[in-house]
């Protein structure tokens, strides 16, 4: 596709990086970033300074999150979406390789 085209087509299932949680920046829209991540390792416990949408495009991810002082885990498969409101502490643990679309405030962890 030519460089000056107004669209992007990303074959998510083919995307990989040399390190866990490496990312492809897809778009920046009014202070919101859209990134495709590849990983085969857990992330780190964190709290975003805005909401986060986390969509599994390939693989299986165990999403751990804390609510009311207790840790919970949700298994996410292809097509599943996790929404974390402001202040929700969470961490993603892929089972093998995973590709994840993350939509969040630009500059978030």
N, C-alpha and C positions, 0 to 999 in steps of 0.2 A: 504494500500500500504506500503511495507517495507520502512524503513528509508533510506536505501542506494540506492533507485531507482533513475535513472537519470531524471525522469519526475515528474511533479506535476499535479494533477487534482483538480481543485477547483470548487465546486458547488456554484457559486456566489449568486444564489437566496436564498441559505440557510445561507449565512454568516451574522452574526450580531456581535455587540460588546456592551459593557456595557455603552459606551458613544458615543455621536455624533462625527463623523469624526474619530472614531477608525479605525485602518487599519490592514490589513494582508499584510506583506511584501512578495511579490511573487518572485521577482528577483532583483538583482543588476547587471547591464550589462555595463561595460566600463563607469562608472560614471553616469549611468542612473538608476533610481529606477522605479520599476513597483509595484504599491500597489493597493489593493482592499480596498475601504472605504465603510463603512455603516454609514448612517446618517439619522436623521429626523429633523435636525436643520440647519439653514443657517451657512455658514462659516464666514469669515471676509474678508473685502476688502483687497486685497494684490496684489503685483507685484512680479512675480517670477524672479530669476536671470538667467533664461534660458527659453527655450520654454516649453510649457506644452500641453499634449494631455489628454483630459478628455472625457471618453466614458461612457455613461449611460448604465448599464447592467440591471437595474431594477428600475422602478419608473419614475417619471417626475421631472425634475429640471429646474427652471428658472435661466438662467445664465445672470447675469448683468455684463456689461463691459463698460468701458469708452473709447471713440474714438473721436478725434477732439473736446475735451472739452464737449462732451455730453454723457449722460448715455443711453445705449441701453439694451434691454432684448431679449434673445432668449429662447424660450421654447424647451427643449431637452427631447426626449422620448427614450424608449428602442432602442438601436442601433445607436443613434445619437452621433456624435463626435464633440467636441469643441476644436479648436486649439488656443492657446494664444501665440503670438510671444513675444519675450523679451520686457519687459516694458509695457505690456498690463495689466492695472488694472482691476480686475474682482472679482466677488463673486458669489458663488452658493447658491441658495435657493431651497431646495427640497420641493416638495408638498407631505407631508407624508414621508414615508420611501423611501430611494433610496440606490442603490448600484452602485458605480462608480469606474471604472478602471482609475487610474491616472498614466501617464508616464511622468517623468520629471527628471531634473538634481538632483542627489542624494543630500539630505540636504535642498532642497527647502521647503518653507512653505507649 
